[in-house]
Amino acid sequence: MSSALPRVRALRYVTPLREGGSLPALMEADDDGTYVVKFRGAGQGLKVLVAEVITSEIARVLDIPTPELVVVTLDEALTKYERDEEVQDLLKASVGTNLGSDFLPGSFGYDGSTPPTADLAARIVWLDAYTLNIDRTWANPNIVVWHGQPYAIDHGASLWFHHAWPGRAPNPGAFAARTVDLSEHVLADVAAPVARIAAGLLDRLSDETLSGIVDLVPEEWLEPTVETSDAARIRQHYVDHLTARRDAATEWMGSLP
């Protein structure tokens, strides 16, 4: 695993993606790539970007296809070329680093016509249970299909615990054993029994692996807790929650399909 996400510089705002609650957009960057960018200045804030990085990279460790991520630097000069006032305001509020995911041209939203294998579906269901991501239902599948392969996207609703910061001290125990109802999960009907694959997934999430994933989050996105503004300690809070959740798997696994 790399020690840092690749960094690119935004060159052009292409088009908004209005269906996203965080007002993402397509942008071209200086590496000749096109990215779906989630902005630091959107109403959901930096914690959505943090959750997106951590949960997407956990997905990658579990062999769940998900677009590659980059850090997209937005210069103030670029904000002056947008005529749409809403877009211009968003860009002005997002000068600095933002999160980009690789644009998959020709992909389409999951509609059940190209289901994943039962094993992959079970891994996605398990990922969502582990990270307490309830935002993958038929109302909002957060899966796209590209070249016949389903890709899990949009993980910003996961890891709800950090939204209590800075108002409350971190408490891994509250997150660790929380059960989750995934009966309405978009893949519930096609997934293999999750218990059958859980042990192998847990084995992949070593302390070292989880620490490496959290280390990918840019320091400037780490918001303080009531206890500290030290980046290393804030990263450790995330690791503590993730390892506690992993170690309590027998307590929350019983609620899964």
C-alpha positions as CSV (number, residue, x, y, z in Angstrom):
1,M,0.0,0.0,0.0
2,S,1.2,3.5,-0.9
3,S,2.0,5.8,2.0
4,A,0.1,8.7,0.4
5,L,-2.7,9.3,-2.2
6,P,-1.5,10.7,-5.5
7,R,-1.8,14.4,-5.8
8,V,-3.0,16.2,-8.9
9,R,-3.9,19.8,-9.7
10,A,-7.4,20.7,-11.1
11,L,-7.3,22.4,-14.6
12,R,-11.0,22.6,-15.5
13,Y,-14.4,22.3,-14.0
14,V,-16.3,20.2,-16.5
15,T,-19.9,19.6,-15.2
16,P,-21.7,19.3,-11.9
17,L,-23.2,15.9,-10.9
18,R,-26.4,17.2,-9.3
19,E,-27.6,13.9,-8.0
20,G,-25.0,13.9,-5.2
21,G,-25.8,15.4,-1.9
22,S,-22.2,16.7,-1.6
23,L,-22.4,18.5,-5.0
24,P,-19.6,16.5,-6.7
25,A,-18.5,17.5,-10.2
26,L,-16.3,16.2,-13.0
27,M,-13.0,17.9,-13.2
28,E,-10.0,17.6,-15.5
29,A,-6.5,17.5,-13.9
30,D,-2.9,18.1,-14.8
31,D,-2.2,14.3,-15.1
32,D,-4.6,14.1,-18.1
33,G,-7.2,12.4,-15.9
34,T,-10.8,13.2,-15.3
35,Y,-12.1,12.8,-11.8
36,V,-15.4,12.9,-9.8
37,V,-14.4,15.5,-7.2
38,K,-16.0,15.8,-3.8
39,F,-15.3,19.3,-2.4
40,R,-14.1,20.3,1.0
41,G,-16.5,23.3,0.9
42,A,-19.7,21.3,0.4
43,G,-22.1,21.3,3.3
44,Q,-21.2,17.8,4.5
45,G,-17.6,19.0,5.2
46,L,-14.2,17.4,5.5
47,K,-15.4,14.3,7.5
48,V,-17.1,13.0,4.4
49,L,-13.8,13.1,2.6
50,V,-12.1,11.3,5.5
51,A,-14.8,8.6,5.5
52,E,-14.6,8.2,1.8
53,V,-10.8,7.6,1.9
54,I,-10.9,5.2,4.8
55,T,-13.8,3.1,3.6
56,S,-12.8,3.0,0.0
57,E,-9.3,1.8,0.9
58,I,-10.7,-0.8,3.2
59,A,-12.9,-2.0,0.3
60,R,-9.7,-2.2,-1.8
61,V,-8.1,-4.4,0.8
62,L,-11.1,-6.7,0.7
63,D,-10.9,-7.0,-3.1
64,I,-14.0,-4.9,-3.7
65,P,-13.7,-2.9,-6.9
66,T,-13.8,0.8,-6.2
67,P,-12.4,3.8,-8.2
68,E,-8.8,4.9,-7.5
69,L,-8.6,8.0,-5.3
70,V,-6.5,11.1,-5.7
71,V,-6.1,14.4,-3.8
72,V,-7.1,17.3,-6.1
73,T,-5.7,20.7,-5.4
74,L,-8.0,23.5,-6.5
75,D,-6.3,26.9,-7.1
76,E,-8.2,30.1,-6.4
77,A,-7.6,31.3,-10.0
78,L,-9.9,28.5,-11.3
79,T,-12.9,29.8,-9.3
80,K,-13.1,32.9,-11.4
81,Y,-14.1,31.2,-14.7
82,E,-17.5,29.8,-13.5
83,R,-20.6,31.8,-14.3
84,D,-23.0,29.7,-12.2
85,E,-23.0,31.5,-8.8
86,E,-23.7,28.3,-6.8
87,V,-20.7,26.6,-8.5
88,Q,-18.5,29.6,-8.0
89,D,-19.4,29.8,-4.3
90,L,-18.6,26.1,-3.9
91,L,-15.3,26.4,-5.6
92,K,-14.3,29.4,-3.6
93,A,-15.1,27.5,-0.4
94,S,-13.0,24.6,-1.7
95,V,-9.7,26.2,-2.6
96,G,-7.0,23.8,-1.4
97,T,-7.2,20.0,-1.4
98,N,-10.3,18.0,-2.3
99,L,-11.0,14.4,-3.0
100,G,-11.1,12.9,-6.5
101,S,-12.1,9.5,-7.7
102,D,-11.3,8.2,-11.1
103,F,-14.1,8.8,-13.6
104,L,-15.3,5.6,-15.2
105,P,-16.6,6.7,-18.6
106,G,-19.6,4.8,-19.8
107,S,-20.5,3.4,-16.4
108,F,-24.1,3.3,-15.3
109,G,-25.9,3.2,-12.0
110,Y,-26.6,-0.3,-10.6
111,D,-30.1,-1.5,-11.5
112,G,-29.8,-5.2,-10.8
113,S,-29.3,-6.2,-14.4
114,T,-25.6,-6.9,-13.9
115,P,-25.3,-8.3,-10.4
116,P,-22.0,-9.0,-8.7
117,T,-21.1,-12.6,-7.9
118,A,-22.5,-13.9,-4.6
119,D,-19.1,-13.7,-3.0
120,L,-18.5,-10.1,-4.1
121,A,-22.0,-9.1,-3.0
122,A,-21.3,-10.6,0.4
123,R,-18.0,-8.7,0.8
124,I,-19.8,-5.4,0.0
125,V,-22.5,-6.2,2.5
126,W,-19.9,-7.0,5.1
127,L,-17.9,-3.8,4.4
128,D,-21.1,-1.8,4.9
129,A,-21.8,-3.5,8.2
130,Y,-18.2,-3.1,9.4
131,T,-18.2,0.7,8.6
132,L,-21.9,1.2,9.5
133,N,-22.7,2.4,6.1
134,I,-26.5,2.2,5.6
135,D,-26.4,4.2,2.4
136,R,-26.5,1.4,-0.2
137,T,-30.2,0.7,-0.8
138,W,-32.4,0.6,-4.0
139,A,-33.2,4.3,-3.3
140,N,-29.5,5.1,-3.5
141,P,-27.4,2.0,-4.6
142,N,-24.0,3.7,-4.6
143,I,-22.8,1.1,-7.0
144,V,-21.9,1.7,-10.7
145,V,-21.3,-0.9,-13.4
146,W,-18.3,-0.4,-15.7
147,H,-17.3,-3.0,-18.3
148,G,-19.7,-5.5,-16.7
149,Q,-18.0,-5.1,-13.2
150,P,-19.8,-3.5,-10.3
151,Y,-17.9,-0.8,-8.4
152,A,-18.7,0.3,-4.9
153,I,-18.7,4.1,-4.7
154,D,-19.7,7.0,-2.3
155,H,-18.8,5.9,1.2
156,G,-19.1,9.3,2.8
157,A,-22.0,8.2,5.0
158,S,-19.9,5.5,6.8
159,L,-17.9,5.9,10.1
160,W,-20.6,8.1,11.7
161,F,-18.7,8.2,15.0
162,H,-16.4,11.1,13.9
163,H,-19.4,13.4,13.5
164,A,-19.5,13.6,17.3
165,W,-16.2,15.4,17.3
166,P,-15.2,17.9,18.7
167,G,-18.2,17.9,21.0
168,R,-17.6,14.6,22.6
169,A,-14.6,12.5,23.5
170,P,-13.9,9.6,21.2
171,N,-15.5,6.3,22.5
172,P,-14.6,3.3,20.4
173,G,-16.9,1.1,22.4
174,A,-20.0,2.8,21.2
175,F,-19.0,2.1,17.6
176,A,-17.6,-1.4,18.1
177,A,-20.6,-3.5,18.8
178,R,-23.4,-1.5,17.2
179,T,-25.7,-3.7,15.1
180,V,-27.0,-2.6,11.8
181,D,-30.1,-3.5,9.8
182,L,-29.1,-4.2,6.2
183,S,-32.2,-6.0,5.2
184,E,-32.9,-3.2,2.7
185,H,-29.3,-3.4,1.3
186,V,-29.3,-3.4,-2.5
187,L,-27.3,-6.6,-2.6
188,A,-29.1,-8.5,0.2
189,D,-30.9,-10.8,-2.2
190,V,-27.8,-11.8,-4.2
191,A,-25.1,-12.0,-1.5
192,A,-23.8,-15.3,-0.2
193,P,-24.2,-15.9,3.5
194,V,-21.9,-13.2,5.0
195,A,-20.8,-15.4,7.9
196,R,-19.2,-17.8,5.4
197,I,-16.6,-15.2,4.3
198,A,-16.3,-13.1,7.5
199,A,-13.2,-14.8,9.0
200,G,-11.2,-14.3,5.8
201,L,-12.1,-10.6,5.7
202,L,-11.2,-10.0,9.3
203,D,-7.8,-11.6,8.8
204,R,-7.0,-8.9,6.1
205,L,-7.7,-6.0,8.5
206,S,-4.6,-6.2,10.7
207,D,-3.6,-3.3,13.0
208,E,-0.9,-2.5,10.5
209,T,-3.2,-2.5,7.5
210,L,-5.8,-0.3,9.2
211,S,-3.1,2.1,10.4
212,G,-1.7,2.3,6.9
213,I,-5.2,3.1,5.5
214,V,-5.8,5.9,8.0
215,D,-2.3,7.3,7.2
216,L,-3.6,8.0,3.7
217,V,-5.9,10.7,4.9
218,P,-4.3,14.1,4.2
219,E,-3.4,15.8,7.5
220,E,-5.3,19.0,6.6
221,W,-8.6,17.0,6.5
222,L,-8.3,15.8,10.1
223,E,-10.5,17.9,12.3
224,P,-9.8,18.1,16.1
225,T,-11.5,16.2,18.8
226,V,-12.4,17.6,22.2
227,E,-9.1,16.2,23.5
228,T,-6.6,17.1,20.8
229,S,-5.7,18.8,17.6
230,D,-2.6,16.6,17.1
231,A,-2.8,14.8,13.8
232,A,-1.1,11.6,15.1
233,R,-3.5,11.3,18.0
234,I,-6.6,11.9,15.8
235,R,-5.4,9.2,13.4
236,Q,-5.0,6.9,16.4
237,H,-8.6,7.6,17.3
238,Y,-9.7,6.3,13.9
239,V,-7.5,3.2,14.2
240,D,-8.9,2.6,17.7
241,H,-12.5,2.6,16.4
242,L,-11.7,0.4,13.4
243,T,-9.8,-2.2,15.5
244,A,-12.5,-2.2,18.2
245,R,-15.2,-2.8,15.5
246,R,-13.1,-5.6,14.0
247,D,-12.5,-7.2,17.4
248,A,-16.2,-7.1,18.2
249,A,-17.4,-8.7,15.0
250,T,-19.0,-11.6,16.7
251,E,-21.3,-9.2,18.5
252,W,-22.7,-7.5,15.3
253,M,-22.3,-10.2,12.7
254,G,-25.5,-12.0,13.9
255,S,-27.7,-9.2,12.4
256,L,-26.3,-9.8,8.8
257,P,-28.0,-11.7,6.0
